[in-house]
Amino acid sequence: MTIPRIQQLPEPLAQEVTDFAEFLLIRRDHARWQLWTHFAKTLEIVESDFTDYLSNLRNYEDRLARGEIQWE
């Protein structure tokens, strides 16, 4: 009953269902779940650091444009 309904979904939604099913399988496997949570935490840190980097880069570019600093 569920599979025919999934097959009727547009491809992007069917892919979301597939991704969610994979997530549920990972969550049941303790070792894979530990890897997943470690990856998620690492990604969060990287994204946070990258946001700071972009903010600093924009600030630097703005200061260059205003002539407050010189590029060397």
PDB file of N, CA, C and O in Angstrom:
ATOM      1  N   MET A   1       0.820  -1.189   0.000  1.00  0.00           N
ATOM      2  CA  MET A   1       0.000   0.000   0.000  1.00  0.00           C
ATOM      3  C   MET A   1       0.867   1.257   0.000  1.00  0.00           C
ATOM      4  O   MET A   1       0.553   2.210  -0.713  1.00  0.00           O
ATOM      5  N   THR A   2       1.927   1.283   0.765  1.00  0.00           N
ATOM      6  CA  THR A   2       2.772   2.472   0.837  1.00  0.00           C
ATOM      7  C   THR A   2       3.646   2.618  -0.401  1.00  0.00           C
ATOM      8  O   THR A   2       3.807   3.727  -0.911  1.00  0.00           O
ATOM      9  N   ILE A   3       4.206   1.530  -0.889  1.00  0.00           N
ATOM     10  CA  ILE A   3       5.128   1.597  -2.031  1.00  0.00           C
ATOM     11  C   ILE A   3       4.445   2.153  -3.277  1.00  0.00           C
ATOM     12  O   ILE A   3       5.036   3.006  -3.940  1.00  0.00           O
ATOM     13  N   PRO A   4       3.231   1.719  -3.636  1.00  0.00           N
ATOM     14  CA  PRO A   4       2.585   2.329  -4.806  1.00  0.00           C
ATOM     15  C   PRO A   4       2.373   3.838  -4.648  1.00  0.00           C
ATOM     16  O   PRO A   4       2.470   4.588  -5.620  1.00  0.00           O
ATOM     17  N   ARG A   5       2.086   4.271  -3.437  1.00  0.00           N
ATOM     18  CA  ARG A   5       1.895   5.710  -3.208  1.00  0.00           C
ATOM     19  C   ARG A   5       3.207   6.453  -3.400  1.00  0.00           C
ATOM     20  O   ARG A   5       3.231   7.543  -3.972  1.00  0.00           O
ATOM     21  N   ILE A   6       4.299   5.866  -2.922  1.00  0.00           N
ATOM     22  CA  ILE A   6       5.615   6.490  -3.093  1.00  0.00           C
ATOM     23  C   ILE A   6       5.964   6.556  -4.572  1.00  0.00           C
ATOM     24  O   ILE A   6       6.522   7.550  -5.037  1.00  0.00           O
ATOM     25  N   GLN A   7       5.637   5.502  -5.311  1.00  0.00           N
ATOM     26  CA  GLN A   7       5.946   5.465  -6.743  1.00  0.00           C
ATOM     27  C   GLN A   7       5.177   6.528  -7.521  1.00  0.00           C
ATOM     28  O   GLN A   7       5.597   6.912  -8.612  1.00  0.00           O
ATOM     29  N   GLN A   8       4.078   7.002  -6.990  1.00  0.00           N
ATOM     30  CA  GLN A   8       3.292   8.043  -7.655  1.00  0.00           C
ATOM     31  C   GLN A   8       3.846   9.448  -7.409  1.00  0.00           C
ATOM     32  O   GLN A   8       3.449  10.402  -8.078  1.00  0.00           O
ATOM     33  N   LEU A   9       4.746   9.569  -6.467  1.00  0.00           N
ATOM     34  CA  LEU A   9       5.304  10.882  -6.147  1.00  0.00           C
ATOM     35  C   LEU A   9       6.225  11.368  -7.256  1.00  0.00           C
ATOM     36  O   LEU A   9       6.835  10.559  -7.956  1.00  0.00           O
ATOM     37  N   PRO A  10       6.329  12.682  -7.420  1.00  0.00           N
ATOM     38  CA  PRO A  10       7.344  13.217  -8.331  1.00  0.00           C
ATOM     39  C   PRO A  10       8.733  12.811  -7.823  1.00  0.00           C
ATOM     40  O   PRO A  10       8.925  12.604  -6.625  1.00  0.00           O
ATOM     41  N   GLU A  11       9.679  12.703  -8.724  1.00  0.00           N
ATOM     42  CA  GLU A  11      11.017  12.210  -8.386  1.00  0.00           C
ATOM     43  C   GLU A  11      11.652  12.927  -7.193  1.00  0.00           C
ATOM     44  O   GLU A  11      12.198  12.252  -6.321  1.00  0.00           O
ATOM     45  N   PRO A  12      11.607  14.261  -7.110  1.00  0.00           N
ATOM     46  CA  PRO A  12      12.241  14.912  -5.951  1.00  0.00           C
ATOM     47  C   PRO A  12      11.636  14.468  -4.614  1.00  0.00           C
ATOM     48  O   PRO A  12      12.360  14.294  -3.633  1.00  0.00           O
ATOM     49  N   LEU A  13      10.318  14.286  -4.573  1.00  0.00           N
ATOM     50  CA  LEU A  13       9.684  13.840  -3.326  1.00  0.00           C
ATOM     51  C   LEU A  13      10.000  12.375  -3.039  1.00  0.00           C
ATOM     52  O   LEU A  13      10.200  12.000  -1.883  1.00  0.00           O
ATOM     53  N   ALA A  14      10.046  11.549  -4.073  1.00  0.00           N
ATOM     54  CA  ALA A  14      10.413  10.144  -3.881  1.00  0.00           C
ATOM     55  C   ALA A  14      11.831  10.048  -3.331  1.00  0.00           C
ATOM     56  O   ALA A  14      12.120   9.189  -2.499  1.00  0.00           O
ATOM     57  N   GLN A  15      12.715  10.929  -3.794  1.00  0.00           N
ATOM     58  CA  GLN A  15      14.091  10.937  -3.284  1.00  0.00           C
ATOM     59  C   GLN A  15      14.117  11.330  -1.811  1.00  0.00           C
ATOM     60  O   GLN A  15      14.912  10.792  -1.041  1.00  0.00           O
ATOM     61  N   GLU A  16      13.257  12.262  -1.414  1.00  0.00           N
ATOM     62  CA  GLU A  16      13.184  12.631   0.006  1.00  0.00           C
ATOM     63  C   GLU A  16      12.745  11.449   0.859  1.00  0.00           C
ATOM     64  O   GLU A  16      13.267  11.240   1.954  1.00  0.00           O
ATOM     65  N   VAL A  17      11.781  10.675   0.356  1.00  0.00           N
ATOM     66  CA  VAL A  17      11.331   9.483   1.083  1.00  0.00           C
ATOM     67  C   VAL A  17      12.479   8.486   1.199  1.00  0.00           C
ATOM     68  O   VAL A  17      12.691   7.904   2.263  1.00  0.00           O
ATOM     69  N   THR A  18      13.218   8.288   0.113  1.00  0.00           N
ATOM     70  CA  THR A  18      14.369   7.383   0.125  1.00  0.00           C
ATOM     71  C   THR A  18      15.408   7.855   1.129  1.00  0.00           C
ATOM     72  O   THR A  18      15.941   7.055   1.898  1.00  0.00           O
ATOM     73  N   ASP A  19      15.696   9.140   1.124  1.00  0.00           N
ATOM     74  CA  ASP A  19      16.670   9.694   2.070  1.00  0.00           C
ATOM     75  C   ASP A  19      16.212   9.489   3.514  1.00  0.00           C
ATOM     76  O   ASP A  19      17.016   9.157   4.385  1.00  0.00           O
ATOM     77  N   PHE A  20      14.918   9.687   3.761  1.00  0.00           N
ATOM     78  CA  PHE A  20      14.401   9.509   5.111  1.00  0.00           C
ATOM     79  C   PHE A  20      14.493   8.044   5.539  1.00  0.00           C
ATOM     80  O   PHE A  20      14.848   7.750   6.681  1.00  0.00           O
ATOM     81  N   ALA A  21      14.177   7.131   4.630  1.00  0.00           N
ATOM     82  CA  ALA A  21      14.291   5.702   4.945  1.00  0.00           C
ATOM     83  C   ALA A  21      15.738   5.352   5.275  1.00  0.00           C
ATOM     84  O   ALA A  21      15.994   4.592   6.209  1.00  0.00           O
ATOM     85  N   GLU A  22      16.682   5.898   4.522  1.00  0.00           N
ATOM     86  CA  GLU A  22      18.105   5.660   4.800  1.00  0.00           C
ATOM     87  C   GLU A  22      18.473   6.207   6.179  1.00  0.00           C
ATOM     88  O   GLU A  22      19.215   5.570   6.927  1.00  0.00           O
ATOM     89  N   PHE A  23      17.959   7.374   6.507  1.00  0.00           N
ATOM     90  CA  PHE A  23      18.195   7.960   7.825  1.00  0.00           C
ATOM     91  C   PHE A  23      17.693   7.029   8.930  1.00  0.00           C
ATOM     92  O   PHE A  23      18.383   6.820   9.928  1.00  0.00           O
ATOM     93  N   LEU A  24      16.498   6.475   8.752  1.00  0.00           N
ATOM     94  CA  LEU A  24      15.953   5.564   9.761  1.00  0.00           C
ATOM     95  C   LEU A  24      16.817   4.315   9.912  1.00  0.00           C
ATOM     96  O   LEU A  24      17.021   3.831  11.025  1.00  0.00           O
ATOM     97  N   LEU A  25      17.322   3.795   8.801  1.00  0.00           N
ATOM     98  CA  LEU A  25      18.196   2.620   8.868  1.00  0.00           C
ATOM     99  C   LEU A  25      19.504   2.945   9.573  1.00  0.00           C
ATOM    100  O   LEU A  25      20.006   2.144  10.362  1.00  0.00           O
ATOM    101  N   ILE A  26      20.051   4.111   9.291  1.00  0.00           N
ATOM    102  CA  ILE A  26      21.298   4.524   9.944  1.00  0.00           C
ATOM    103  C   ILE A  26      21.077   4.664  11.446  1.00  0.00           C
ATOM    104  O   ILE A  26      21.914   4.252  12.249  1.00  0.00           O
ATOM    105  N   ARG A  27      19.954   5.244  11.809  1.00  0.00           N
ATOM    106  CA  ARG A  27      19.663   5.477  13.222  1.00  0.00           C
ATOM    107  C   ARG A  27      19.560   4.174  14.017  1.00  0.00           C
ATOM    108  O   ARG A  27      19.851   4.154  15.213  1.00  0.00           O
ATOM    109  N   ARG A  28      19.153   3.104  13.369  1.00  0.00           N
ATOM    110  CA  ARG A  28      19.036   1.805  14.055  1.00  0.00           C
ATOM    111  C   ARG A  28      20.379   1.116  14.226  1.00  0.00           C
ATOM    112  O   ARG A  28      20.520   0.251  15.090  1.00  0.00           O
ATOM    113  N   ASP A  29      21.369   1.484  13.418  1.00  0.00           N
ATOM    114  CA  ASP A  29      22.707   0.877  13.484  1.00  0.00           C
ATOM    115  C   ASP A  29      23.583   1.793  14.337  1.00  0.00           C
ATOM    116  O   ASP A  29      23.951   2.884  13.900  1.00  0.00           O
ATOM    117  N   HIS A  30      23.918   1.355  15.548  1.00  0.00           N
ATOM    118  CA  HIS A  30      24.617   2.213  16.508  1.00  0.00           C
ATOM    119  C   HIS A  30      25.913   2.791  15.939  1.00  0.00           C
ATOM    120  O   HIS A  30      26.164   3.988  16.079  1.00  0.00           O
ATOM    121  N   ALA A  31      26.732   1.965  15.305  1.00  0.00           N
ATOM    122  CA  ALA A  31      28.023   2.445  14.786  1.00  0.00           C
ATOM    123  C   ALA A  31      27.815   3.486  13.692  1.00  0.00           C
ATOM    124  O   ALA A  31      28.479   4.522  13.680  1.00  0.00           O
ATOM    125  N   ARG A  32      26.895   3.210  12.780  1.00  0.00           N
ATOM    126  CA  ARG A  32      26.618   4.180  11.706  1.00  0.00           C
ATOM    127  C   ARG A  32      26.003   5.461  12.273  1.00  0.00           C
ATOM    128  O   ARG A  32      26.282   6.556  11.784  1.00  0.00           O
ATOM    129  N   TRP A  33      25.163   5.320  13.308  1.00  0.00           N
ATOM    130  CA  TRP A  33      24.544   6.494  13.920  1.00  0.00           C
ATOM    131  C   TRP A  33      25.600   7.383  14.566  1.00  0.00           C
ATOM    132  O   TRP A  33      25.526   8.608  14.471  1.00  0.00           O
ATOM    133  N   GLN A  34      26.582   6.771  15.221  1.00  0.00           N
ATOM    134  CA  GLN A  34      27.664   7.539  15.830  1.00  0.00           C
ATOM    135  C   GLN A  34      28.433   8.306  14.760  1.00  0.00           C
ATOM    136  O   GLN A  34      28.768   9.475  14.956  1.00  0.00           O
ATOM    137  N   LEU A  35      28.715   7.660  13.635  1.00  0.00           N
ATOM    138  CA  LEU A  35      29.394   8.349  12.528  1.00  0.00           C
ATOM    139  C   LEU A  35      28.542   9.499  12.004  1.00  0.00           C
ATOM    140  O   LEU A  35      29.052  10.587  11.735  1.00  0.00           O
ATOM    141  N   TRP A  36      27.240   9.253  11.861  1.00  0.00           N
ATOM    142  CA  TRP A  36      26.339  10.281  11.343  1.00  0.00           C
ATOM    143  C   TRP A  36      26.304  11.499  12.264  1.00  0.00           C
ATOM    144  O   TRP A  36      26.400  12.633  11.796  1.00  0.00           O
ATOM    145  N   THR A  37      26.167  11.270  13.569  1.00  0.00           N
ATOM    146  CA  THR A  37      26.096  12.402  14.489  1.00  0.00           C
ATOM    147  C   THR A  37      27.426  13.148  14.540  1.00  0.00           C
ATOM    148  O   THR A  37      27.446  14.372  14.664  1.00  0.00           O
ATOM    149  N   HIS A  38      28.542  12.413  14.443  1.00  0.00           N
ATOM    150  CA  HIS A  38      29.853  13.076  14.406  1.00  0.00           C
ATOM    151  C   HIS A  38      29.963  13.941  13.151  1.00  0.00           C
ATOM    152  O   HIS A  38      30.426  15.080  13.214  1.00  0.00           O
ATOM    153  N   PHE A  39      29.537  13.397  12.015  1.00  0.00           N
ATOM    154  CA  PHE A  39      29.565  14.148  10.762  1.00  0.00           C
ATOM    155  C   PHE A  39      28.701  15.403  10.865  1.00  0.00           C
ATOM    156  O   PHE A  39      29.119  16.483  10.446  1.00  0.00           O
ATOM    157  N   ALA A  40      27.498  15.263  11.422  1.00  0.00           N
ATOM    158  CA  ALA A  40      26.586  16.406  11.535  1.00  0.00           C
ATOM    159  C   ALA A  40      27.177  17.503  12.413  1.00  0.00           C
ATOM    160  O   ALA A  40      27.072  18.686  12.092  1.00  0.00           O
ATOM    161  N   LYS A  41      27.801  17.106  13.527  1.00  0.00           N
ATOM    162  CA  LYS A  41      28.422  18.099  14.413  1.00  0.00           C
ATOM    163  C   LYS A  41      29.595  18.784  13.723  1.00  0.00           C
ATOM    164  O   LYS A  41      29.768  19.997  13.838  1.00  0.00           O
ATOM    165  N   THR A  42      30.397  18.005  13.008  1.00  0.00           N
ATOM    166  CA  THR A  42      31.543  18.569  12.290  1.00  0.00           C
ATOM    167  C   THR A  42      31.074  19.541  11.221  1.00  0.00           C
ATOM    168  O   THR A  42      31.645  20.622  11.072  1.00  0.00           O
ATOM    169  N   LEU A  43      30.045  19.169  10.478  1.00  0.00           N
ATOM    170  CA  LEU A  43      29.508  20.042   9.439  1.00  0.00           C
ATOM    171  C   LEU A  43      28.997  21.347  10.041  1.00  0.00           C
ATOM    172  O   LEU A  43      29.196  22.417   9.467  1.00  0.00           O
ATOM    173  N   GLU A  44      28.345  21.262  11.184  1.00  0.00           N
ATOM    174  CA  GLU A  44      27.841  22.461  11.863  1.00  0.00           C
ATOM    175  C   GLU A  44      28.987  23.405  12.221  1.00  0.00           C
ATOM    176  O   GLU A  44      28.871  24.619  12.049  1.00  0.00           O
ATOM    177  N   ILE A  45      30.083  22.856  12.716  1.00  0.00           N
ATOM    178  CA  ILE A  45      31.253  23.668  13.074  1.00  0.00           C
ATOM    179  C   ILE A  45      31.849  24.314  11.832  1.00  0.00           C
ATOM    180  O   ILE A  45      32.172  25.502  11.835  1.00  0.00           O
ATOM    181  N   VAL A  46      31.993  23.527  10.769  1.00  0.00           N
ATOM    182  CA  VAL A  46      32.578  24.046   9.529  1.00  0.00           C
ATOM    183  C   VAL A  46      31.718  25.170   8.973  1.00  0.00           C
ATOM    184  O   VAL A  46      32.237  26.216   8.585  1.00  0.00           O
ATOM    185  N   GLU A  47      30.404  24.961   8.933  1.00  0.00           N
ATOM    186  CA  GLU A  47      29.519  25.999   8.410  1.00  0.00           C
ATOM    187  C   GLU A  47      29.596  27.261   9.255  1.00  0.00           C
ATOM    188  O   GLU A  47      29.564  28.368   8.717  1.00  0.00           O
ATOM    189  N   SER A  48      29.695  27.109  10.554  1.00  0.00           N
ATOM    190  CA  SER A  48      29.808  28.258  11.446  1.00  0.00           C
ATOM    191  C   SER A  48      31.094  29.020  11.170  1.00  0.00           C
ATOM    192  O   SER A  48      31.089  30.245  11.052  1.00  0.00           O
ATOM    193  N   ASP A  49      32.197  28.285  11.067  1.00  0.00           N
ATOM    194  CA  ASP A  49      33.482  28.922  10.789  1.00  0.00           C
ATOM    195  C   ASP A  49      33.472  29.598   9.426  1.00  0.00           C
ATOM    196  O   ASP A  49      34.052  30.672   9.268  1.00  0.00           O
ATOM    197  N   PHE A  50      32.825  28.986   8.439  1.00  0.00           N
ATOM    198  CA  PHE A  50      32.783  29.561   7.103  1.00  0.00           C
ATOM    199  C   PHE A  50      31.971  30.848   7.099  1.00  0.00           C
ATOM    200  O   PHE A  50      32.314  31.798   6.396  1.00  0.00           O
ATOM    201  N   THR A  51      30.901  30.884   7.876  1.00  0.00           N
ATOM    202  CA  THR A  51      30.101  32.105   7.978  1.00  0.00           C
ATOM    203  C   THR A  51      30.948  33.238   8.536  1.00  0.00           C
ATOM    204  O   THR A  51      30.895  34.361   8.034  1.00  0.00           O
ATOM    205  N   ASP A  52      31.729  32.951   9.572  1.00  0.00           N
ATOM    206  CA  ASP A  52      32.625  33.961  10.130  1.00  0.00           C
ATOM    207  C   ASP A  52      33.642  34.407   9.089  1.00  0.00           C
ATOM    208  O   ASP A  52      33.949  35.594   8.979  1.00  0.00           O
ATOM    209  N   TYR A  53      34.162  33.454   8.328  1.00  0.00           N
ATOM    210  CA  TYR A  53      35.144  33.772   7.296  1.00  0.00           C
ATOM    211  C   TYR A  53      34.536  34.707   6.258  1.00  0.00           C
ATOM    212  O   TYR A  53      35.152  35.705   5.882  1.00  0.00           O
ATOM    213  N   LEU A  54      33.333  34.392   5.796  1.00  0.00           N
ATOM    214  CA  LEU A  54      32.691  35.243   4.796  1.00  0.00           C
ATOM    215  C   LEU A  54      32.424  36.636   5.341  1.00  0.00           C
ATOM    216  O   LEU A  54      32.614  37.630   4.639  1.00  0.00           O
ATOM    217  N   SER A  55      31.991  36.709   6.575  1.00  0.00           N
ATOM    218  CA  SER A  55      31.743  38.005   7.200  1.00  0.00           C
ATOM    219  C   SER A  55      33.030  38.824   7.255  1.00  0.00           C
ATOM    220  O   SER A  55      33.035  40.009   6.925  1.00  0.00           O
ATOM    221  N   ASN A  56      34.111  38.186   7.672  1.00  0.00           N
ATOM    222  CA  ASN A  56      35.403  38.882   7.743  1.00  0.00           C
ATOM    223  C   ASN A  56      35.889  39.291   6.360  1.00  0.00           C
ATOM    224  O   ASN A  56      36.444  40.377   6.193  1.00  0.00           O
ATOM    225  N   LEU A  57      35.685  38.428   5.367  1.00  0.00           N
ATOM    226  CA  LEU A  57      36.103  38.748   4.000  1.00  0.00           C
ATOM    227  C   LEU A  57      35.323  39.942   3.465  1.00  0.00           C
ATOM    228  O   LEU A  57      35.899  40.839   2.850  1.00  0.00           O
ATOM    229  N   ARG A  58      34.019  39.956   3.697  1.00  0.00           N
ATOM    230  CA  ARG A  58      33.207  41.092   3.233  1.00  0.00           C
ATOM    231  C   ARG A  58      33.651  42.391   3.908  1.00  0.00           C
ATOM    232  O   ARG A  58      33.744  43.433   3.260  1.00  0.00           O
ATOM    233  N   ASN A  59      33.918  42.322   5.193  1.00  0.00           N
ATOM    234  CA  ASN A  59      34.390  43.486   5.928  1.00  0.00           C
ATOM    235  C   ASN A  59      35.714  43.979   5.338  1.00  0.00           C
ATOM    236  O   ASN A  59      35.900  45.178   5.130  1.00  0.00           O
ATOM    237  N   TYR A  60      36.625  43.048   5.073  1.00  0.00           N
ATOM    238  CA  TYR A  60      37.924  43.390   4.492  1.00  0.00           C
ATOM    239  C   TYR A  60      37.741  44.046   3.124  1.00  0.00           C
ATOM    240  O   TYR A  60      38.375  45.060   2.829  1.00  0.00           O
ATOM    241  N   GLU A  61      36.873  43.469   2.289  1.00  0.00           N
ATOM    242  CA  GLU A  61      36.634  44.036   0.959  1.00  0.00           C
ATOM    243  C   GLU A  61      36.018  45.428   1.055  1.00  0.00           C
ATOM    244  O   GLU A  61      36.381  46.318   0.286  1.00  0.00           O
ATOM    245  N   ASP A  62      35.097  45.624   1.982  1.00  0.00           N
ATOM    246  CA  ASP A  62      34.488  46.946   2.170  1.00  0.00           C
ATOM    247  C   ASP A  62      35.535  47.973   2.585  1.00  0.00           C
ATOM    248  O   ASP A  62      35.544  49.098   2.084  1.00  0.00           O
ATOM    249  N   ARG A  63      36.410  47.582   3.497  1.00  0.00           N
ATOM    250  CA  ARG A  63      37.462  48.498   3.948  1.00  0.00           C
ATOM    251  C   ARG A  63      38.420  48.823   2.806  1.00  0.00           C
ATOM    252  O   ARG A  63      38.881  49.958   2.687  1.00  0.00           O
ATOM    253  N   LEU A  64      38.721  47.832   1.967  1.00  0.00           N
ATOM    254  CA  LEU A  64      39.559  48.093   0.790  1.00  0.00           C
ATOM    255  C   LEU A  64      38.877  49.100  -0.132  1.00  0.00           C
ATOM    256  O   LEU A  64      39.507  50.045  -0.604  1.00  0.00           O
ATOM    257  N   ALA A  65      37.593  48.892  -0.383  1.00  0.00           N
ATOM    258  CA  ALA A  65      36.845  49.767  -1.284  1.00  0.00           C
ATOM    259  C   ALA A  65      36.785  51.197  -0.765  1.00  0.00           C
ATOM    260  O   ALA A  65      36.801  52.143  -1.553  1.00  0.00           O
ATOM    261  N   ARG A  66      36.718  51.362   0.536  1.00  0.00           N
ATOM    262  CA  ARG A  66      36.676  52.708   1.115  1.00  0.00           C
ATOM    263  C   ARG A  66      38.065  53.330   1.221  1.00  0.00           C
ATOM    264  O   ARG A  66      38.192  54.505   1.566  1.00  0.00           O
ATOM    265  N   GLY A  67      39.102  52.554   0.927  1.00  0.00           N
ATOM    266  CA  GLY A  67      40.466  53.064   1.006  1.00  0.00           C
ATOM    267  C   GLY A  67      41.027  53.101   2.412  1.00  0.00           C
ATOM    268  O   GLY A  67      42.056  53.732   2.651  1.00  0.00           O
ATOM    269  N   GLU A  68      40.368  52.435   3.346  1.00  0.00           N
ATOM    270  CA  GLU A  68      40.848  52.420   4.728  1.00  0.00           C
ATOM    271  C   GLU A  68      42.107  51.582   4.885  1.00  0.00           C
ATOM    272  O   GLU A  68      42.930  51.837   5.763  1.00  0.00           O
ATOM    273  N   ILE A  69      42.247  50.586   4.032  1.00  0.00           N
ATOM    274  CA  ILE A  69      43.436  49.731   4.058  1.00  0.00           C
ATOM    275  C   ILE A  69      43.914  49.514   2.633  1.00  0.00           C
ATOM    276  O   ILE A  69      43.161  49.720   1.682  1.00  0.00           O
ATOM    277  N   GLN A  70      45.153  49.103   2.486  1.00  0.00           N
ATOM    278  CA  GLN A  70      45.744  48.829   1.179  1.00  0.00           C
ATOM    279  C   GLN A  70      45.976  47.334   1.028  1.00  0.00           C
ATOM    280  O   GLN A  70      46.387  46.658   1.970  1.00  0.00           O
ATOM    281  N   TRP A  71      45.708  46.829  -0.170  1.00  0.00           N
ATOM    282  CA  TRP A  71      45.966  45.427  -0.451  1.00  0.00           C
ATOM    283  C   TRP A  71      47.434  45.262  -0.769  1.00  0.00           C
ATOM    284  O   TRP A  71      47.983  45.996  -1.590  1.00  0.00           O
ATOM    285  N   GLU A  72      48.072  44.302  -0.126  1.00  0.00           N
ATOM    286  CA  GLU A  72      49.504  44.085  -0.361  1.00  0.00           C
ATOM    287  C   GLU A  72      49.766  42.687  -0.807  1.00  0.00           C
ATOM    288  O   GLU A  72      50.916  42.323  -1.053  1.00  0.00           O
TER     289      GLU A  72
END
